[in-house]
Amino acid sequence: MTTQTIKIVAVAIAMVVLALLVPRSGNFVVLLATRAMTFAILAMSLDILLGFTGLASLGQAAYFGMGAYLAAILVAKYHVGLGWDFWLVVVLGILCGAALAAFFGLFAMRATGTYFLMITLALGQCIWGLAYRWSSMTGGDNGLNLGARPDFGLNLSDPIVYFYLVFAFFGASLLLLYLLVRSPFGLTLMGIRERELRMQILGYNTWLHKYVAFIIAGAFGGLSGVLWAYTNGIVTPETVVLTTSVDALLMTVLGGAGTLIGGAIGAAIVFGLREYLSTLVPWWQYVLGAIYVMTILYLPTGLMGIPARVRQYLRSNREQAKKKLVSVPS
Amino acid sequence: MTSTLRQRLTPLLAGTCIALGLGMAPAGAETLTIGFLAPMTGGFAQVGQDMVNGFQLYLDQHDNKLGGMDVKFIVEDEQAKSDLAVTKAKKLVLQDGAQMFIGGLLASTGYALAPVSTETKTIYISSVPAADDLTQRQFDKYPYFIRTSWTSSQPHQPLGQWACDQGYKKVVAIAADYAFGYEVVGGFQKVFEDCGGKVIQKIWPPLGTKDFGPYIPTMKADADAIFSLMVGPMSLQFPKQLRGAGIKKPIIGGGTSYDEFALPFMSDEVIGDVSALHYSAAIETPKNEAFVKAYRAKYSKVPSYYAENNYTTAEWIDETIKKSGGKWPGAEAFIKTMQGIKLDSVRGPLVMDDMRNPIENIYIKKVEKKKMFGYDKDELWNTVIKTYPNVSQFWTYGKETFLKQPVYSKDFPPCKYCD
């Protein structure tokens, strides 16, 4: 078995365990897992940019917020999305996220590196400003309440039913994004990440590739936003604020950029510490801070880099042992 | 190996126990489990601490019992984020089996938590969030919601009357740009203009503004007074910069502009500034003096309204449980009983109106530097210069007339006298 197959099998087993174990561990754990998985979709969408294309974006909350506000406005103002039309809201959320990314991408794609970071940050703040100031539509600082979750034969107000729905979305997103990064398109993105100039010389339209990747990331961001709105039942400007983008970035780096599942692991860890550990001890922030610092210092490839590091360590040990064996008889 | 296995099993077992325990916890419980939501980390951590201190002080003074029931008091950090507050409230209800949850800081958090109370059929007591509509136009949606604090516009409607009585004709309003600011300014403007005054300009600096340099020069020069509503660090910065710019006009402020929480960090230029709120640490009643002294002895600071409101919330629950015969009466009965309790509280007499918001005294306060309650140093205090007794959230308009108008916002009341 190749390492890739082992990884896929490990992720599949972890998913099955997650699906079986969480619903048996109390309603609060179910809620936390649902929140973490919703956010994991956002972190994975960011990984397409950060890990596979080499674009560090600080504006991913914009698409997240777009999806969340779309769902909240449709439900709260127009009473759309509480029955079968839930699926319509999901599709619209994805399309709006993609459309917004297509628009923002026109500006953002002109820059690289730190400048790309700054532009995405500024564009993200535009959406925040809109959410905060356009009170008649967004409810301003008070936000919008969705009330009940949809009921279409499947009653999503039941936390466990909703957990499985989000789980399905999470699994589907993971699969789709995995297929995407393994496709020739994904390989081209990785080529751009490594050396954009060389890809240009080889004849690739790197701008278009990056632009499409940006739109795809926006689409998944929109999806996670819609789910987030239904998960919490409330959307406020806090949803779109800069820290949401930063959180997504930190989660991706923590889990390991360029691994997809790393974002999900990062989301699980951050949510676990911030929302579960904080119910147990007051010093949870130190733990979170320490984990961030240690990861950056000792695991620049994130938690998903651990197996590779272990292998490397074992191999170098073995080689040293071999050297000793060779040197003794002579 | 065994130890790791045990480590892994413990949370699972705990989870199972909790799941099993949930079904039976409320029936015949001797303990009253109270969930408390306050920001304990982040920019609002100090305010959150004041909230917890107030409630905790009452529990400490009463052997950790309310109305004869042992209290299990669980504080959860909501980090001043409404979606997290929702998660934590659900944790308190689902995992800890809390009979009620209390608190939240921001008005937006109040709007987020009220639906949770309806969904989980659990009592939510708003001891701080002041969003008007929770006990006004959206009242019917939240049968398990009750407020022990105030609505944003409640103190500022009398303040409008007071300003008019002082003979101020034209006022410039400068207020933090969010829902709480709109409701505060709206209440002031409505009453002030109905009495014959004119608000001639409204300026909305964003929440958290650190430099008022761009706003101060645009303020119209022909105003008689300035109405300000500042929150957090803004309240320290604004008077300093305004006086620094040489503007000597009287300031009349919203309650949070001169809260006891901010006073110790202010310098002498705020002396003489007027504000309105439903509490002042300088109310000269024996009950308040005892409260301020006890609070100060324990936490070495003067209580803010955040502390007092939560102290009084604990007292209110105490009286309700007492009246219910020393045991948990169930959520519906609790709300009904609580609504009927008349309280002689630290901040004055309290009665619930029929939309579950207190009718309470509103104090017009002036910042003075003096010694109070036997403390030996000169300090800034909010001296009460006028008391409007038993003020309802509807002021003198009456419930029906009041509820016909829309909720106070950036556009209501319209600024008729602005050009």
Interface residues (C-beta under 8 A of the other chain):
Chain A: R24 S25 G26 N27 F28 V29 L31 L32 R35 Y132 R133 S135 G140 D141 N142 G143 N145 G147 A148 N232 G233 I234 T236 E238 T239 E275 S278 T279 P282 Q285
Chain B: L12 G15 T16 I18 A19 L22 M40 T41 E76 D77 K81 S82 D83 L84 V86 T87 K88 K90 K91 L94 Q95 L106 A107 S108 Y111 A112 P115 V116 E119 A131 D177 Y178 A179 F180 L207 S409 K410
